[in-house]
């Protein structure tokens, strides 16, 4: 799961009540579908995008599965979607809880040098989804690096 640290960082997650927050604002159908497939207990890599340098910085876990994201109906919210109707909501969110912060960030450049991660969605050119799948092999390799 990607987040710009200036918007919401892993440190913000640590400071959240019970180290838990909702993950709202996903406005891409493919990212939404990945999020909808998550179950309670799934762990996610927390990635700081648009950072210097961009990096995987820790792990969070899903504590509540997909439910309707109310920001889609709020005209004052930056995630407002005038096409989405309460009777047929388009967008969901999940709740996540902090698990751990890595001892050091795993930078995008470092991940690109890892042969075992060649096919990782995050490393593909033009990959900009805020929620992406990670295979068990990729997960095990990344977590072995820290």
Residue pairs with C-beta under 8 A, 6 or more apart in sequence:
1 23
1 44
1 45
1 46
1 47
1 60
1 96
1 130
1 131
2 47
2 48
2 49
2 129
2 130
2 131
2 132
3 9
3 46
3 47
3 48
3 49
3 130
4 48
4 49
4 50
4 51
5 11
5 48
5 50
5 51
6 50
8 21
9 48
9 57
10 46
10 48
10 57
10 58
10 60
10 98
10 101
11 101
12 21
13 19
13 21
13 46
13 60
13 96
13 98
14 98
14 101
16 98
18 97
19 97
19 98
20 63
20 95
20 96
20 97
20 98
21 95
21 96
22 64
22 93
22 94
22 95
22 96
23 35
23 93
23 94
23 95
23 96
24 69
24 71
24 79
24 93
25 69
25 71
25 78
25 79
25 93
26 32
26 35
26 69
26 91
26 92
26 93
26 130
26 131
27 79
27 81
27 91
28 129
28 130
30 129
31 129
31 130
31 131
31 132
32 90
32 91
32 92
32 131
34 129
34 131
34 132
34 133
35 66
35 92
35 93
35 94
35 131
36 65
36 66
36 92
38 44
38 62
38 65
38 66
38 94
39 62
39 65
40 62
40 63
40 64
40 65
41 61
41 62
42 61
42 62
43 59
43 60
43 61
43 62
43 99
43 139
44 59
44 60
44 61
44 62
44 96
44 134
45 56
45 58
45 59
45 134
45 139
45 142
46 56
46 57
46 58
46 59
46 60
47 54
47 55
47 56
47 57
47 122
48 54
48 55
48 56
48 57
48 105
49 130
53 105
53 107
53 108
53 109
54 107
54 108
55 105
55 106
55 107
55 108
55 110
56 102
56 105
56 106
56 111
56 142
57 101
57 102
57 105
57 106
58 98
58 99
58 100
58 101
58 102
59 99
59 100
59 102
59 143
60 96
60 97
60 98
60 99
61 96
61 97
61 99
62 94
62 95
62 96
63 95
63 96
63 97
64 94
64 95
65 94
66 92
66 93
66 94
67 92
67 93
67 94
68 89
68 91
68 92
68 93
69 79
69 89
69 91
69 92
69 93
71 77
71 78
71 79
71 80
71 91
72 79
72 80
72 81
72 84
72 89
72 90
72 91
73 80
73 81
73 84
73 86
73 89
74 80
79 91
81 90
81 91
83 90
84 90
84 91
102 146
103 146
104 146
106 142
106 145
106 146
108 122
108 123
110 145
111 117
111 120
111 122
111 123
111 142
112 123
114 141
114 145
116 137
116 138
116 141
117 123
117 138
117 141
117 142
119 135
120 134
120 135
120 138
121 127
121 129
121 132
121 133
121 134
122 132
122 134
134 142
